[in-house]
Amino acid sequence: MPPIFPSRPNVYAASPLDRAAARRTDPDWVAAKRADPSSLFVPLWRNRNLVAGMEAAQPQAVYLPAADLPAASALSGDPAPGELPWAFPWAFLGLLDAAAVFAVDLSAADDPVALVGPDRGSFVDLRSVGWGVAKPEASVLAHARGLLHWRARHKFCGVCGAACAPQSAGHVMHCTGCGTDHFPRTDPAVIMLITRGDRVLLGHSQRFPRANMYSTLAGFVEPGESLEEAVRREVMEEAGVTVGEVWYHSSQPWPFPGNIMLGCIGEGLSEDIVVETEELIDVRWFSRREVADPAAHDFALPRGDSIARRLIEDWLAA
């Protein structure tokens, strides 16, 4: 079986930013960019991104210029003219052409719309936007969400329990007790389309939003495990199917909260299915004709912005 190649970039995987990692440790440069009127800020509120155009189904990321940032003292109802919101958690994301881009977390505010203005858009779960295709701005929003979520969850050291302080423009949480540096974490997960002849293996999970939705199998990579081994183990655990050859397809950042999805194609060597997991309700082999027209066969495919859907579509097109 030849490998199936990706036909286009995955959603959240087309970032336009130069991450400029070497600049993060230069406090003078970072301070200058924070005060630069041309810098842009990506606001978040309780893991939600600010997006405009949702009502018209034309979503657009919202970047705020420095002049439109809410003051830190706005939380107390006494904003100071010209005050920058550095009391809010923030992180440097990178450079968009010559402009620095920062993420800023407004979660401390009860009403974020009052801080950014009612005409800016709304704070929404990024997964509800439905980008459909890869967009550079979607990647930036996902980047901001994942990085600030990590920072919010690492306020204390996992080694000694002391408080951590942000360094390196928000990319390091430094322990004030034992001095350990904690770096942003991404958990790898394999997501695989298993094929056998002209059929593919799809499963229905109890956590799926639609009762008739079937998707590719997936699971986290365990310590000391290769991607190929993870694919074979997960499919055997979830469906009882033996997998032979495994090919890498593509990856997708999935900061919900902090994963990287590693898409693979696997060759199914056995056919009988045995479901012995509490997570999956049903696993089936689907023919190419069924997958090409799921509505006619009373099931639904995963959402369009997921790598699972991409694996399925590229298999159909191969």
Sine and cosine of phi, psi and omega as CSV:
sin_phi,cos_phi,sin_psi,cos_psi,sin_omega,cos_omega
0.00,0.00,0.85,-0.53,0.02,-1.00
-0.96,0.27,0.44,-0.90,0.05,-1.00
-0.92,0.40,0.42,-0.91,0.03,-1.00
-0.97,-0.25,0.85,-0.52,-0.12,-0.99
-1.00,-0.04,0.52,-0.85,0.03,-1.00
-0.93,0.38,0.67,-0.74,-0.05,-1.00
-1.00,0.00,-0.31,0.95,-0.01,-1.00
-0.26,-0.97,0.21,-0.98,0.02,-1.00
-0.91,0.42,0.51,-0.86,0.09,-1.00
-0.98,0.21,0.43,-0.90,0.10,-0.99
-0.87,0.50,0.63,-0.78,-0.06,-1.00
0.96,0.28,0.13,0.99,-0.05,-1.00
-0.85,-0.53,0.60,0.80,0.00,-1.00
-0.65,-0.76,0.78,0.63,-0.09,-1.00
-0.92,0.38,0.70,-0.71,0.05,-1.00
-1.00,0.00,-0.01,1.00,-0.15,-0.99
-0.99,0.10,0.63,-0.78,0.30,-0.95
-1.00,0.02,0.93,-0.36,-0.11,-0.99
-0.92,0.40,-0.28,0.96,0.11,-0.99
0.71,0.71,0.78,0.62,-0.10,-0.99
-0.86,0.51,-0.52,0.85,-0.02,-1.00
-0.92,0.39,-0.34,0.94,-0.02,-1.00
-0.99,0.11,-0.29,0.96,-0.10,-1.00
-0.89,0.46,-0.50,0.86,-0.06,-1.00
-1.00,-0.04,0.15,0.99,0.04,-1.00
-0.97,-0.24,1.00,-0.06,-0.10,-0.99
-0.89,0.46,-0.54,0.84,0.00,-1.00
-0.92,0.39,-0.67,0.74,0.01,-1.00
-0.91,0.42,-0.69,0.72,0.00,-1.00
-0.88,0.47,-0.69,0.72,0.01,-1.00
-0.89,0.46,-0.64,0.77,0.01,-1.00
-0.91,0.42,-0.63,0.77,0.01,-1.00
-0.95,0.32,-0.55,0.84,0.05,-1.00
-0.88,0.47,-0.57,0.82,-0.04,-1.00
-1.00,-0.03,-0.08,1.00,-0.05,-1.00
-0.95,0.31,0.82,-0.58,0.01,-1.00
-0.88,0.48,-0.37,0.93,-0.02,-1.00
-1.00,0.08,-0.12,0.99,0.01,-1.00
-0.94,0.35,0.45,-0.89,-0.04,-1.00
-0.88,-0.48,0.50,-0.86,-0.08,-1.00
-0.77,-0.64,0.75,-0.67,0.00,-1.00
-0.98,-0.22,0.97,-0.25,-0.05,-1.00
-0.99,0.15,0.61,-0.79,0.12,-0.99
-0.78,-0.63,0.43,-0.90,0.05,-1.00
-0.59,-0.81,0.93,-0.37,0.05,-1.00
0.76,0.65,0.79,0.61,0.05,-1.00
0.93,0.37,0.31,0.95,0.06,-1.00
-0.90,-0.43,0.59,-0.81,-0.01,-1.00
-0.99,-0.17,0.46,-0.89,0.05,-1.00
-1.00,0.08,0.89,-0.45,-0.06,-1.00
-0.75,-0.66,0.71,-0.71,0.07,-1.00
-0.98,-0.22,0.31,-0.95,0.10,-1.00
0.98,0.19,0.24,0.97,-0.02,-1.00
-0.91,0.41,-0.61,0.79,-0.04,-1.00
-0.89,0.45,-0.57,0.82,-0.02,-1.00
-1.00,-0.05,0.13,0.99,-0.02,-1.00
0.85,0.53,0.56,0.83,0.07,-1.00
-0.78,-0.63,0.95,0.32,-0.12,-0.99
-0.91,0.41,0.65,-0.76,0.05,-1.00
-0.67,-0.74,0.70,-0.72,0.07,-1.00
-0.93,0.38,0.54,-0.84,0.02,-1.00
-0.94,-0.35,0.88,-0.48,0.14,-0.99
-0.95,-0.32,0.80,-0.60,0.01,-1.00
-1.00,-0.08,0.72,-0.69,0.17,-0.99
-0.96,0.30,0.34,-0.94,-0.06,-1.00
-0.83,0.56,-0.58,0.82,-0.04,-1.00
-0.91,0.41,-0.37,0.93,-0.06,-1.00
-0.98,-0.19,0.13,0.99,0.01,-1.00
-0.96,0.29,0.62,-0.79,0.10,-0.99
-0.95,0.30,0.58,-0.81,0.05,-1.00
-0.96,0.28,0.51,-0.86,0.02,-1.00
-0.86,0.51,-0.61,0.79,-0.03,-1.00
-0.96,0.27,-0.07,1.00,0.06,-1.00
-0.89,0.45,-0.38,0.93,0.04,-1.00
-0.91,0.42,-0.49,0.87,-0.01,-1.00
-1.00,-0.07,0.01,1.00,0.03,-1.00
0.99,0.11,0.19,0.98,-0.04,-1.00
-0.74,-0.67,0.92,0.38,-0.05,-1.00
-0.90,0.44,0.62,-0.78,0.03,-1.00
-0.98,-0.21,0.75,-0.67,-0.03,-1.00
-0.84,0.55,0.76,-0.65,0.07,-1.00
0.98,0.20,0.03,1.00,-0.04,-1.00
-0.97,0.23,0.74,-0.68,0.03,-1.00
-1.00,-0.02,0.49,-0.87,-0.17,-0.99
-1.00,0.06,0.76,0.65,-0.06,-1.00
-0.98,0.19,0.00,1.00,0.20,-0.98
-0.97,0.24,-0.35,0.94,0.11,-0.99
-0.98,0.22,0.59,-0.80,0.12,-0.99
-0.85,0.53,0.65,-0.76,-0.04,-1.00
-0.52,-0.86,0.25,-0.97,0.05,-1.00
-0.40,-0.92,0.57,-0.82,0.07,-1.00
-0.99,0.15,0.80,-0.60,-0.02,-1.00
-0.99,-0.11,-0.62,0.79,-0.03,-1.00
0.43,-0.90,-0.25,-0.97,-0.03,-1.00
-0.93,-0.37,0.76,-0.65,0.12,-0.99
-0.96,-0.28,0.98,-0.18,-0.24,-0.97
0.85,0.53,-0.90,-0.44,0.00,-1.00
-0.99,-0.17,-0.12,0.99,-0.08,-1.00
-1.00,0.02,0.72,-0.69,0.10,-1.00
-0.97,0.23,0.61,-0.79,0.00,-1.00
-0.86,-0.51,0.80,-0.60,0.00,-1.00
-0.87,-0.49,0.51,-0.86,0.21,-0.98
-0.99,-0.17,0.63,-0.78,0.01,-1.00
-0.70,-0.71,0.74,-0.67,-0.10,-0.99
-0.98,-0.19,0.91,-0.41,-0.03,-1.00
-0.99,-0.17,0.37,0.93,-0.11,-0.99
-0.88,0.47,-0.38,0.92,0.00,-1.00
-0.93,0.37,-0.32,0.95,0.00,-1.00
-0.99,0.11,0.65,-0.76,0.06,-1.00
-0.96,0.27,-0.52,0.85,-0.03,-1.00
-0.77,-0.64,1.00,-0.04,-0.05,-1.00
-0.93,0.37,-0.46,0.89,0.00,-1.00
-0.89,0.46,-0.56,0.83,0.04,-1.00
-0.91,0.41,-0.44,0.90,0.00,-1.00
-0.99,0.16,-0.64,0.77,-0.09,-1.00
-0.99,-0.14,-0.23,0.97,-0.01,-1.00
0.98,-0.20,0.62,-0.79,-0.09,-1.00
-0.94,0.33,-0.28,0.96,-0.07,-1.00
-1.00,-0.07,0.06,1.00,-0.06,-1.00
-0.98,0.18,-0.47,0.88,-0.11,-0.99
0.68,-0.73,-0.44,-0.90,-0.01,-1.00
-0.67,-0.75,0.44,-0.90,0.05,-1.00
-1.00,0.05,0.88,-0.48,-0.11,-0.99
-0.74,-0.67,0.38,-0.92,0.16,-0.99
-0.92,0.39,0.81,-0.58,-0.10,-1.00
-0.85,0.52,-0.50,0.87,-0.01,-1.00
-0.94,0.35,-0.29,0.96,0.00,-1.00
-1.00,0.03,-0.09,1.00,-0.09,-1.00
-0.96,0.30,-0.65,0.76,0.00,-1.00
0.94,0.33,0.86,0.51,-0.04,-1.00
-0.89,0.45,-0.55,0.83,0.03,-1.00
0.99,0.14,-0.83,0.56,0.03,-1.00
-0.82,-0.58,0.27,-0.96,-0.01,-1.00
-0.91,0.42,0.77,-0.64,0.07,-1.00
-0.76,-0.65,0.69,-0.73,0.01,-1.00
-0.81,0.58,-0.65,0.76,-0.06,-1.00
-0.93,0.37,-0.52,0.85,0.06,-1.00
-0.90,0.44,-0.61,0.79,0.04,-1.00
-0.90,0.44,-0.64,0.77,0.00,-1.00
-0.91,0.41,-0.69,0.72,0.02,-1.00
-0.89,0.45,-0.66,0.75,0.02,-1.00
-0.91,0.42,-0.66,0.75,0.05,-1.00
-0.85,0.53,-0.74,0.67,-0.01,-1.00
-0.89,0.46,-0.69,0.73,-0.02,-1.00
-0.89,0.45,-0.74,0.67,-0.04,-1.00
-0.90,0.44,-0.67,0.74,-0.05,-1.00
-0.93,0.37,-0.69,0.72,-0.02,-1.00
-0.96,0.29,-0.49,0.87,0.09,-1.00
-0.91,0.42,-0.68,0.74,0.05,-1.00
-0.87,0.50,-0.72,0.70,-0.02,-1.00
-0.88,0.47,-0.66,0.75,-0.02,-1.00
-0.91,0.42,-0.43,0.90,-0.04,-1.00
-1.00,-0.10,0.05,1.00,-0.03,-1.00
-0.78,-0.63,0.74,0.67,0.03,-1.00
-0.98,0.21,-0.30,0.95,-0.02,-1.00
-0.77,-0.64,0.52,-0.86,-0.09,-1.00
-0.95,0.32,0.73,-0.69,0.07,-1.00
-0.98,0.19,-0.12,0.99,0.01,-1.00
-1.00,-0.06,-0.77,0.63,-0.08,-1.00
-0.87,-0.50,-0.21,0.98,0.03,-1.00
1.00,0.02,-0.03,1.00,0.00,-1.00
-0.96,0.28,0.28,-0.96,0.00,-1.00
-0.93,0.37,0.53,-0.85,0.04,-1.00
-0.95,-0.32,0.51,-0.86,0.04,-1.00
-0.86,-0.52,0.67,-0.75,-0.01,-1.00
-0.94,0.34,0.65,-0.76,0.10,-0.99
-0.68,-0.73,0.04,-1.00,0.05,-1.00
0.79,0.62,0.73,0.68,0.05,-1.00
0.83,0.56,0.59,0.81,0.07,-1.00
1.00,-0.05,0.08,1.00,-0.05,-1.00
-0.98,-0.22,0.03,1.00,0.07,-1.00
-0.65,-0.76,0.70,-0.71,0.17,-0.98
-0.95,-0.31,0.94,-0.35,-0.11,-0.99
-0.99,-0.11,0.81,-0.59,-0.01,-1.00
-0.95,0.31,0.81,-0.59,0.01,-1.00
-0.98,0.18,-0.10,1.00,0.02,-1.00
-0.99,-0.13,-0.94,0.34,-0.07,-1.00
-1.00,-0.08,-0.12,0.99,0.07,-1.00
0.99,0.10,0.11,0.99,0.01,-1.00
-0.93,0.38,0.68,-0.73,0.10,-1.00
-0.99,-0.12,0.78,-0.62,0.03,-1.00
-0.94,-0.33,0.75,-0.66,-0.09,-1.00
-0.94,-0.35,0.39,-0.92,0.00,-1.00
-0.81,0.59,0.66,-0.75,-0.10,-0.99
-0.92,-0.39,0.69,-0.73,0.12,-0.99
-0.79,-0.61,0.80,-0.60,-0.02,-1.00
-1.00,-0.08,0.85,-0.53,0.00,-1.00
-0.98,0.22,0.68,-0.73,0.07,-1.00
-0.72,-0.69,0.70,-0.71,0.09,-1.00
-1.00,0.01,0.61,-0.79,0.08,-1.00
-0.71,-0.70,0.83,-0.56,-0.27,-0.96
-0.70,-0.71,0.65,-0.76,0.13,-0.99
-0.98,-0.18,0.92,-0.39,0.00,-1.00
-1.00,-0.08,0.81,-0.58,-0.05,-1.00
-0.91,-0.41,0.51,-0.86,0.11,-0.99
-0.55,-0.84,0.96,-0.28,-0.10,-0.99
0.90,0.45,-0.85,-0.53,-0.04,-1.00
-0.96,-0.28,0.49,0.87,0.00,-1.00
-0.76,-0.65,0.36,-0.93,0.05,-1.00
-0.78,-0.63,0.42,-0.91,-0.04,-1.00
-0.99,-0.15,0.86,-0.50,0.00,-1.00
-0.76,-0.65,0.52,-0.86,-0.03,-1.00
-0.78,-0.62,0.35,-0.93,0.06,-1.00
-0.91,-0.42,0.84,-0.54,-0.01,-1.00
-0.98,-0.19,0.50,-0.87,0.01,-1.00
-0.93,0.38,-0.28,0.96,0.01,-1.00
-1.00,-0.04,0.00,1.00,0.00,-1.00
-0.92,0.39,0.59,-0.81,-0.04,-1.00
-0.94,0.33,-0.35,0.94,-0.01,-1.00
-0.88,-0.48,0.68,-0.74,-0.10,-0.99
-0.92,0.38,-0.36,0.93,-0.05,-1.00
-0.93,-0.37,0.30,0.95,-0.04,-1.00
-1.00,0.09,0.72,-0.70,0.08,-1.00
-0.83,-0.56,0.67,-0.75,-0.07,-1.00
-0.64,-0.77,0.06,-1.00,0.06,-1.00
-0.93,0.37,0.38,-0.93,0.06,-1.00
-0.98,0.18,0.40,-0.92,-0.05,-1.00
-0.40,-0.92,0.32,-0.95,0.05,-1.00
-0.07,-1.00,0.30,-0.95,-0.03,-1.00
-0.98,0.21,0.55,-0.83,0.10,-1.00
-0.98,0.22,0.74,-0.67,-0.03,-1.00
-1.00,-0.03,0.33,-0.94,0.02,-1.00
-0.84,0.55,0.67,-0.75,0.04,-1.00
0.95,0.30,0.34,0.94,-0.10,-1.00
-0.87,-0.49,0.71,-0.70,0.10,-0.99
-0.98,0.21,0.23,-0.97,0.01,-1.00
-0.90,0.43,-0.66,0.75,0.01,-1.00
-0.89,0.46,-0.68,0.74,0.03,-1.00
-0.90,0.44,-0.63,0.78,0.01,-1.00
-0.90,0.44,-0.66,0.75,0.03,-1.00
-0.87,0.50,-0.76,0.66,-0.04,-1.00
-0.90,0.43,-0.67,0.74,-0.02,-1.00
-0.91,0.42,-0.74,0.67,-0.06,-1.00
-0.89,0.46,-0.67,0.74,-0.02,-1.00
-0.92,0.39,-0.63,0.78,0.04,-1.00
-0.91,0.41,-0.67,0.74,-0.01,-1.00
-0.92,0.40,-0.64,0.77,-0.12,-0.99
-1.00,0.02,-0.47,0.88,-0.10,-0.99
-0.74,-0.68,-0.15,0.99,-0.02,-1.00
0.95,0.32,0.33,0.94,-0.02,-1.00
-0.98,-0.20,0.72,-0.70,0.04,-1.00
-0.99,0.11,0.73,-0.69,-0.02,-1.00
-0.92,-0.40,0.71,-0.71,0.03,-1.00
-0.99,-0.11,-0.95,-0.30,-0.01,-1.00
-0.92,0.39,0.57,-0.82,0.03,-1.00
-0.76,-0.65,0.74,-0.67,0.04,-1.00
-0.86,-0.51,0.66,-0.75,0.09,-1.00
-0.97,0.24,0.66,-0.75,0.01,-1.00
-0.94,-0.33,-0.89,0.46,-0.03,-1.00
-0.15,-0.99,0.11,-0.99,0.01,-1.00
-0.81,-0.59,0.31,-0.95,0.02,-1.00
-0.59,-0.81,0.85,-0.53,0.16,-0.99
-0.87,0.50,0.70,-0.71,-0.01,-1.00
-0.67,-0.74,0.98,0.20,-0.12,-0.99
-0.99,0.16,0.83,0.56,-0.04,-1.00
-0.77,-0.64,0.88,0.48,0.18,0.98
-0.99,-0.14,-0.47,0.88,-0.13,-0.99
-0.37,-0.93,0.90,0.44,-0.05,-1.00
-0.86,-0.50,0.38,-0.93,0.24,-0.97
-0.85,-0.52,0.86,-0.52,-0.03,-1.00
-1.00,-0.01,0.85,-0.53,-0.05,-1.00
-0.97,-0.26,0.98,-0.20,-0.11,-0.99
-0.98,0.19,0.74,-0.67,-0.04,-1.00
-0.70,-0.71,0.38,-0.93,0.16,-0.99
-0.91,-0.40,0.75,-0.66,-0.01,-1.00
-0.82,-0.58,0.51,-0.86,0.01,-1.00
-1.00,-0.09,0.90,-0.44,0.04,-1.00
-0.97,0.25,0.81,-0.58,-0.02,-1.00
-0.99,-0.15,-0.33,0.94,0.04,-1.00
-0.82,-0.57,0.25,-0.97,-0.12,-0.99
-0.90,-0.43,-0.58,0.82,-0.06,-1.00
-0.90,0.44,0.68,-0.73,-0.04,-1.00
-0.94,-0.33,0.73,-0.68,0.09,-1.00
-0.76,-0.65,0.93,-0.37,-0.03,-1.00
-1.00,-0.09,0.92,-0.39,-0.03,-1.00
-0.77,-0.64,0.67,0.74,0.02,-1.00
-0.74,-0.68,0.55,-0.84,0.01,-1.00
-0.96,0.27,-0.36,0.93,-0.07,-1.00
-0.97,0.26,-0.67,0.74,-0.05,-1.00
-1.00,-0.06,0.73,-0.68,0.05,-1.00
-1.00,0.00,-0.58,0.81,-0.08,-1.00
-0.44,-0.90,0.57,-0.82,0.11,-0.99
-0.70,-0.71,0.71,-0.70,-0.04,-1.00
-0.63,-0.78,0.36,-0.93,0.23,-0.97
-1.00,0.01,0.76,-0.65,0.01,-1.00
-0.89,-0.45,0.69,-0.73,0.03,-1.00
-0.98,0.21,0.26,-0.96,0.04,-1.00
-0.87,0.49,-0.62,0.78,0.01,-1.00
-0.91,0.42,-0.64,0.76,0.02,-1.00
-0.91,0.41,-0.69,0.72,-0.04,-1.00
-0.93,0.37,-0.53,0.85,0.01,-1.00
-0.93,0.36,-0.40,0.91,-0.02,-1.00
-0.63,-0.78,0.94,0.33,-0.10,-1.00
-0.90,0.44,-0.57,0.82,-0.03,-1.00
-0.87,0.48,-0.59,0.81,0.00,-1.00
-0.95,0.32,-0.26,0.96,-0.02,-1.00
-0.89,-0.45,0.34,0.94,0.19,-0.98
0.89,0.45,0.67,0.74,0.17,-0.98
-0.50,-0.87,0.22,-0.98,-0.03,-1.00
-0.81,-0.58,0.50,-0.87,0.05,-1.00
-1.00,-0.04,0.26,-0.97,0.00,-1.00
-0.92,0.40,0.25,-0.97,-0.08,-1.00
-0.86,0.51,0.43,-0.90,-0.12,-0.99
-0.93,0.36,-0.37,0.93,-0.03,-1.00
-1.00,-0.02,0.08,1.00,-0.05,-1.00
-1.00,-0.04,0.48,-0.88,0.07,-1.00
-0.93,0.37,-0.43,0.90,0.07,-1.00
-0.85,0.52,-0.70,0.71,0.01,-1.00
-0.91,0.41,-0.62,0.79,0.02,-1.00
-0.89,0.46,-0.68,0.73,0.03,-1.00
-0.86,0.51,-0.69,0.72,-0.01,-1.00
-0.92,0.40,-0.71,0.71,-0.04,-1.00
-0.91,0.41,-0.64,0.77,0.00,-1.00
-0.94,0.35,-0.52,0.85,0.10,-1.00
-0.92,0.39,-0.66,0.75,0.03,-1.00
-0.89,0.46,-0.60,0.80,-0.07,-1.00
-0.99,0.14,-0.26,0.97,-0.09,-1.00
-0.95,0.31,0.00,0.00,0.00,0.00
